[in-house]
């Protein structure tokens, strides 16, 4: 690694995306304990922010009540920013989200991020159960964002106000896995987070849309893009490949339409899937946004990804079964920032 490469890499903040995984044989209560322990460790290791993702009807994910878990993590940490990666806005009334995050910002001032997505974060039946009689769709997302922003505007003359919420400066991020939110984030002058970790093919096109169309706002004068990356790091490449079979099994279960709890790693993943299923999982978890290996492998591949994308920040998802192995994975990545 040259001096220029080292400087470039060390200037990139690294953050954490946590789905609060529920392991096979465990429960949500233990997941939350693991989440708090991980957040406390990565704060010590110098990570920038800790985001939790909203998913529903997924037996292996415990972060469905996202704002509640954010409050739990923020209360157990001191400095790290905590937020949503993201709240799926079409599932909710904008006023409720404004009040929830206004509450979080009031409790933990200067530490809360509000990342917004337009997908349901679930299947269509679950999306309907969440919305009941609400006639909203993901296509209404731009209007919902405008409405949400208005609740934080202390100069709003609207009859309905968000208390707490109004007048608070909570950073709003737009999240996406295609060009839609990239274009909206550019138009509104907002920071943008792209889900490279499960939509790698669209990463560069979405970034181009965002950067080419970015319009400065009162909060940002230039684009800021954070990219999702899957990383399974261990002390050796062989150990990392073994640990990564848990994440591969998770995506395999989703591919089959049978989402499950996070499974323990296996010696031979090829025993579990057919060739077409292997190809489907590989397409989702393909490099360069999915990195598996020991410290040197992870460092090299991260440098290549940053150079290709010119990312301003990376947010790392690590679906690893044993908590001590997950901690070690983030510790290895954290050491690269030193």
C-alpha positions in Angstrom: 0.0 0.0 0.0 1.5 3.4 -1.0 1.4 6.4 1.2 -1.3 8.0 -0.9 -3.4 5.0 -0.7 -3.0 4.9 3.1 -4.0 8.5 3.4 -7.0 8.0 1.1 -8.2 5.0 3.1 -7.7 6.5 6.5 -9.8 9.6 5.6 -12.8 7.4 4.9 -15.1 7.0 8.0 -16.4 3.5 8.7 -19.7 2.8 10.2 -21.9 -0.1 11.2 -25.2 -1.4 9.8 -26.8 -3.8 12.3 -29.9 -6.0 11.6 -29.8 -7.3 15.2 -29.7 -10.9 13.9 -31.6 -13.6 15.8 -29.5 -16.7 15.8 -30.8 -20.2 15.5 -31.4 -21.5 19.0 -31.4 -17.9 20.5 -34.0 -15.1 20.9 -34.5 -11.4 20.4 -33.5 -10.6 23.9 -30.0 -12.0 23.4 -29.9 -10.2 20.0 -30.4 -6.8 21.7 -27.7 -7.7 24.3 -25.3 -8.5 21.4 -26.2 -5.3 19.6 -25.4 -3.1 22.7 -22.2 -5.0 23.2 -21.2 -4.5 19.6 -22.1 -0.8 19.6 -20.0 -0.2 22.7 -17.0 -2.0 21.1 -17.2 -0.2 17.8 -17.5 3.1 19.5 -14.2 2.3 21.3 -12.6 1.2 18.0 -13.4 4.6 16.3 -16.4 3.8 14.1 -18.5 6.8 13.1 -22.1 5.8 13.3 -24.3 2.8 14.2 -27.4 2.3 12.2 -30.2 -0.2 12.6 -32.5 -1.4 9.7 -36.2 -1.8 9.6 -37.4 -5.2 8.4 -40.7 -7.0 9.2 -41.9 -10.6 9.2 -38.2 -11.8 9.2 -37.6 -14.4 11.9 -33.8 -13.7 11.8 -34.0 -9.9 12.3 -34.9 -8.2 15.6 -34.7 -4.5 14.5 -38.3 -4.1 13.3 -39.2 -1.5 16.0 -36.2 0.5 14.8 -36.6 3.7 16.8 -37.0 1.7 20.0 -33.7 -0.2 19.4 -32.0 3.1 18.4 -32.9 4.6 21.8 -31.6 1.4 23.5 -28.2 1.6 21.7 -27.9 5.4 22.1 -28.6 5.1 25.9 -25.8 2.5 26.2 -23.1 4.5 24.3 -21.6 7.9 24.7 -20.3 9.4 21.4 -21.1 7.3 18.4 -23.9 8.6 16.1 -26.9 6.2 16.2 -29.7 6.1 13.5 -31.8 4.3 11.1 -30.6 2.5 8.0 -33.3 3.0 7.5 -36.9 3.7 8.5 -39.2 2.6 5.6 -41.3 5.8 5.4 -44.2 4.3 3.4 -44.9 2.1 6.4 -45.5 5.0 8.7 -47.3 8.3 9.2 -44.7 11.0 8.8 -45.9 12.7 12.0 -45.2 9.6 14.1 -41.6 9.3 12.7 -41.0 13.0 13.4 -42.2 12.6 17.0 -40.1 9.4 17.5 -36.9 10.9 16.2 -37.7 14.3 17.8 -37.8 12.3 21.1 -34.5 10.5 20.3 -32.8 13.7 19.4 -34.1 15.4 22.6 -32.7 12.5 24.7 -29.4 12.2 22.8 -28.8 15.6 21.3 -26.4 15.7 18.3 -26.1 12.0 17.9 -29.2 10.9 16.0 -29.5 10.2 12.2 -32.7 9.6 10.3 -32.1 7.4 7.3 -35.2 7.0 5.1 -36.1 4.3 2.6 -39.1 3.9 0.3 -39.3 0.1 0.2 -41.6 -1.8 2.6 -38.8 -3.8 4.1 -40.9 -6.9 3.8 -43.3 -8.8 1.5 -46.4 -7.2 0.2 -48.7 -9.0 2.7 -46.7 -7.6 5.5 -46.7 -4.2 4.0 -50.5 -4.3 3.8 -50.6 -5.4 7.5 -48.4 -2.4 8.4 -50.4 0.2 6.6 -53.9 -1.3 7.0 -56.2 1.2 5.4 -53.5 3.8 4.5 -53.5 4.4 0.7 -49.7 5.1 0.5 -47.3 3.4 -1.9 -43.5 3.8 -2.4 -44.3 6.1 -5.3 -45.5 8.7 -2.7 -42.1 8.8 -1.1 -41.1 12.3 -2.2 -44.2 13.8 -0.8 -43.8 11.9 2.4 -40.2 13.2 2.8 -41.5 16.7 2.2 -44.2 16.2 4.9 -41.7 14.8 7.3 -39.2 17.7 6.8 -42.1 20.2 7.4 -42.6 18.7 10.9 -39.0 19.6 11.8 -39.5 23.2 10.5 -40.0 25.6 13.4 -41.3 28.2 11.0 -44.1 25.9 9.7 -47.6 27.4 9.9 -49.2 23.9 9.7 -52.0 23.2 12.2 -50.4 19.9 13.2 -46.9 20.1 14.7 -44.4 17.5 16.0 -43.7 17.8 19.7 -40.9 17.0 20.2 -39.5 17.4 16.7 -40.2 20.9 15.5 -37.1 23.1 15.4 -34.7 20.2 15.8 -31.8 19.7 13.4 -31.8 15.9 12.7 -29.8 14.9 9.7 -32.0 13.2 7.1 -30.4 10.7 4.7 -32.1 9.1 1.7 -31.4 5.4 1.2 -31.7 3.4 -2.0 -30.9 0.4 -4.1 -31.7 2.0 -7.4 -31.6 5.4 -9.1 -34.9 6.7 -7.6 -33.6 7.8 -4.2 -30.3 8.9 -5.7 -32.0 11.4 -7.9 -34.3 12.6 -5.1 -31.3 13.0 -2.7 -29.5 15.0 -5.4 -32.5 17.2 -6.0 -33.0 17.9 -2.3 -29.3 18.3 -1.5 -29.3 15.5 1.1 -26.7 12.9 2.0 -27.3 9.5 0.2 -26.6 6.0 1.3 -26.6 3.2 -1.3 -27.2 -0.4 -0.6 -24.2 -1.8 -2.5 -24.2 -4.8 -0.1 -27.3 -6.3 -1.8 -27.5 -4.3 -5.0 -23.9 -4.1 -6.3 -24.7 -3.8 -10.0 -26.4 -0.5 -9.5 -23.8 1.2 -7.3 -21.9 3.1 -9.9 -24.9 4.2 -12.0 -26.7 5.4 -8.8 -23.6 7.3 -7.7 -23.3 9.0 -11.1 -27.0 10.1 -10.9 -26.5 11.5 -7.4 -23.3 13.3 -8.1 -24.2 14.6 -11.5 -27.5 16.1 -10.4 -26.7 17.2 -6.9 -28.1 20.6 -5.9 -26.5 22.4 -2.9 -28.8 23.0 0.0 -28.6 25.0 3.2 -27.3 21.8 5.0 -24.9 20.5 2.3 -22.8 22.3 -0.4 -21.6 19.1 -2.1 -22.7 15.4 -2.4 -21.9 12.9 0.3 -22.3 9.2 -0.4 -22.1 6.4 2.1 -22.0 2.8 0.6 -23.1 -0.4 2.2 -20.5 -3.2 2.3 -20.7 -6.8 3.5 -17.6 -7.7 5.4 -16.7 -11.0 7.1 -13.2 -10.7 8.5 -11.2 -13.2 10.5 -7.6 -13.9 11.3 -7.2 -16.0 8.1 -8.9 -16.2 4.8 -10.0 -19.8 5.5 -11.7 -18.9 8.7 -13.5 -16.0 7.1 -14.8 -18.2 4.3 -16.2 -20.6 6.9 -17.9 -17.8 8.9 -19.4 -16.3 5.7 -21.5 -19.4 5.2 -24.0 -18.1 7.8 -24.7 -15.0 5.6 -24.8 -17.2 2.5 -27.4 -19.4 4.2 -29.4 -16.3 5.2 -29.6 -15.1 1.6 -30.3 -18.7 0.4 -33.4 -18.8 2.7 -34.6 -15.5 1.3 -34.1 -16.7 -2.2 -36.3 -19.7 -1.4 -38.9 -17.5 0.1 -38.4 -19.1 3.5 -36.5 -16.5 5.6 -35.0 -18.1 8.7 -33.0 -17.3 11.8 -29.2 -16.8 11.3 -27.7 -20.3 10.9 -24.4 -21.5 12.3 -21.6 -21.8 9.7 -21.0 -25.0 7.9 -18.0 -26.7 6.5 -19.4 -27.2 3.0 -22.0 -24.8 1.8 -22.3 -26.6 -1.5 -24.1 -29.4 0.3 -27.0 -27.0 1.0 -27.8 -25.4 -2.4 -28.4 -26.2 -6.0 -26.3 -24.7 -8.7 -28.9 -22.1 -9.7 -29.4 -21.1 -6.0 -25.6 -20.7 -5.6 -25.6 -18.4 -8.7 -28.5 -16.3 -7.3 -26.8 -15.8 -3.9 -23.4 -15.1 -5.6 -25.0 -12.4 -7.7 -26.3 -10.6 -4.6 -23.2 -11.1 -2.6 -20.7 -10.6 -5.3 -17.5 -8.6 -4.9 -16.6 -5.8 -4.6 -19.3 -4.9 -2.1 -19.0 -8.2 -0.3 -15.6 -8.9 1.2 -14.5 -12.1 2.9 -11.0 -12.7 4.2 -8.2 -12.1 6.6 -6.8 -8.6 7.5 -4.7 -8.2 4.3 -7.4 -9.4 2.0 -10.0 -7.1 3.6 -7.6 -4.1 3.4 -6.8 -4.7 -0.2 -10.4 -5.2 -1.3 -11.6 -2.2 0.7 -9.0 0.0 -0.9 -10.1 -1.2 -4.4 -13.8 -0.5 -3.6 -13.1 3.0 -2.3 -10.9 3.8 -5.3 -13.6 2.6 -7.7 -16.5 4.3 -6.0 -14.9 7.4 -4.4 -17.2 6.8 -1.4 -17.2 9.4 1.3 -18.1 6.8 3.9 -18.7 3.0 4.2 -21.3 1.3 6.4 -20.5 -2.3 7.1 -22.9 -5.2 7.6 -21.5 -8.4 9.1 -23.9 -11.3 9.5 -21.8 -13.6 11.6 -23.3 -16.3 13.8 -21.0 -16.3 16.9 -20.9 -13.0 18.7 -17.2 -13.2 19.5 -16.5 -13.8 15.8 -18.6 -10.8 14.8 -16.8 -8.6 17.3 -13.4 -9.8 15.9 -14.5 -9.0 12.4 -15.3 -5.4 13.3 -12.1 -5.2 15.3 -10.1 -6.2 12.3 -11.8 -3.6 10.2 -11.4 -1.0 12.9 -7.7 -1.6 13.0 -7.5 -0.5 9.3 -8.5 3.0 10.4 -5.5 3.4 12.6 
